[in-house]
Amino acid sequence: MENPNVQQILEKQVLTVAKAMEDKIDDEIAALDRLESDDIEVLREKRIQQMKKMAEKRSRWISLGHGEYSEIPSEKDFFSIVKASDRVVCHFYRENWPCKVMDKHLSILAKQHIETRFVKIQAEKSPFLAEKLKIVVLPTLAIIKNAKVENYMVGFDELGGKDDFSTDELEERLAKYQIIIFEGESSVKSSRSLGHTRSVRQSETHDSSDSD
């Protein structure tokens, strides 16, 4: 028969080891909890900073007239507008049905894509710009990035050649020019060249042909 004292000692040792293992596991769980909490806090802080930056951008865009489809009153104003915003879509128009169709779609997109400035200017009252940018067919959309015209959408050629195209179709086409940020399937950036750039600064003159 085993000595009761020995039995008690063994049981005590087992309990001590078990308690030590339990404490170690508790410490590891607590460490994991602290790590997850810290990670969550880091992500939360990063998200807050991103939201602040986006809010600042939105405020700046709105102050510049983004979010609305507006008319440029004069050629002089055109230059200040395209210099102030990184991305501008400018509709050269006249008072006709095709231009009114384009107006309808651009008015919708201006509200949906606050990252881009959408404006229009009457071509016949802007002879300097029309000649400088070789605007002939109306409507024509000038795709402007960082104060340079990168490309044009002339008439409805890229929209099926008819005036019954949808706003979504125009949106997808503009997305291919990377002038708007598009969440749809066609948001994949086009790898093909979209033509030469032409400066719209008054001090520069370049003779490059229309592309696309």
N, C-alpha and C positions, 0 to 999 in steps of 0.2 A: 504494500500500500504506500502511495506517494505521501511524502511529508506535506502537511497542509501549508507550511510556510513556503515551501518551494512552489507549490501550486499558486499561492497568492502572489509570489514574486513574478512568476511567468505571466500571470494574468495582468499584473500591473505593467510589465514591460510591453505586452501586446497592446494594451490600452494607450501607453505612452507613444508607441510607434504609430498607432492608428491616429492618435490626436495630432502628432507631428505631420503625418501625411495629409490629414484633413486641413490643418493650418496652411500647409504649403499649397494645396489646391485652392483654398480660399484666397490666398495671396495672388496666385496666378490669375484667378477669375477677376479679382479686383484690378489687377494690372491690365488685363484685357479690357475691362470696363472703362478704365481711365484712358486707354489707348483709343478705343472707339469714340469715347466722348471728345477727346482732343481732335481726332480726325473729323468728326462731325462739325466741331467748332471751326476748324480750319476751312472746311468746305463751305460752311455757313458764312464765314467772314469773306471768303473769296466771292461767293454769290452776291453778297451785299455790295461789295466793291464793283462787281460787274453791273449790278442794277443801278448803282449811283452813276457810273460812267455812261450807261445807256440813257439814263434820265437827263444827264447833262447834254448829251448829244441831241436828244429829242428837243430839249428846250432851245438849243442853238438852232436846230433845223427849223423849228416853228418860228423863231425870231427872224429867220431869213425868208420866210414865206413858204416853206415846205408844208405839205399837207393840203395845199389848195392849188387849183389850176388857175393861174392868173395871166393877165395880158401885160406885155411889156409896152409901156407908153411911147418909148422912143428908142432909137438906135443907141444913143448914149447910155441908156439904162441897161441895154443888153450886155454891154461889156462889164459893168459893175456886178450884174447878177451872176454871170458865168464865172467871174473871178471869186465870188463869195462862196459858191457851193462846189463841192467836188464832183457831183453828178447832176447834170441838167439835161432834160429832154425839151427841146424848143421846137414848137410847131410853127412853121412858116405857112401862113394861110391867106386866103381871100374869102370874101363872102359868097361861098357857093355850097352846094349840098355835100360834096365829098369832104370838105373841111369841117362842116358841121357834124358829120358822122365821126370824124376823128376827134373833134372836141368832146363829144359825148363819152367816148372811151377813155380819153386822157383825164377827164374830170373824175372818173371813177378811180383810175389808177393813182392819181395824185393823192387821194385819201388813203389808199391801201399801201402805198410805198412812200412813207414819210422820209426815207433816206435819200430820195431823189427829188430835185426841184422840177416841176412841170410848168412850163410857160408857153405862151404863144405870142407871135408878133406878126402884124400885117405886112406881107411881103411888098405890096405895092407902095406902102408908105416908108419902106426901108430900102431904098435903092442901093445905098452903099453896101449894106450887108448882103443883099440879094446878089449883087455883082461879085463881091469878094468871096462869098461862099458858093457861088455858081448855082443859086437857087433858080430853077426853071419850072419844073413841074410842081403843082400844088394839089394836095398838101405834101409837104416834105417835113420830116422830123429830123432835126440835127441832134446827133448823139454826142454830147459834150462831156469830157472828163478832164478835170484839172485845167479848165480854160482852153481846151483844144477840141475841135470837132474831130472825132475819131471815125464817124461814119454817118450815113444817111439812110433813112427809109423813105423812098420816093414813091408817092402815090400809094396804091394798094397792091403793088406787084408782089410784095413778100407776104401778103395776106390773102392770097387766092385770086387777086385781080378783081374782086367784087367788093361792094360796100356792105355786105351782110356778114362780115366777119364778127367774131365775138370779142369781148374784152379780154377773155382768157387767151385767145390766140395772139392778140397784140401784146399781152403781158409776156407770153412765152418767147415771142420774137425779141422783145426788149431785153429779156433775161439772157438770151444768147449773145447779145452785145455787152452783157455784164454791166448794164447801166442801172439795173435794179437788182435787189436781192430777192430771189424767187425760191419758194419752198417746194415747188412741184418737181415732177420727174425731170423736167427739162432744165433744172437748175445746174446740171453738169456743165462746167465751163467748156465753151467751144475751144478746141485746140487750133482751129484754122485761123488764118490771118483775116482780120476784118477791115483791111484797107489801111491806107496811109492816113496820118493825122494832119490836120490843118489848124494852125494857130488862129484864134479869134482875137488875139490882142491887136490893137490898132497899129502898133509899131512894127508888126511883122506881116509880110506878104509871101505866100507860097503858092505855087501853081501845081496842085496835085489833083488828079482826076477823081471823079466820084467813083465809089466802089460798091460792089454788091448790087 
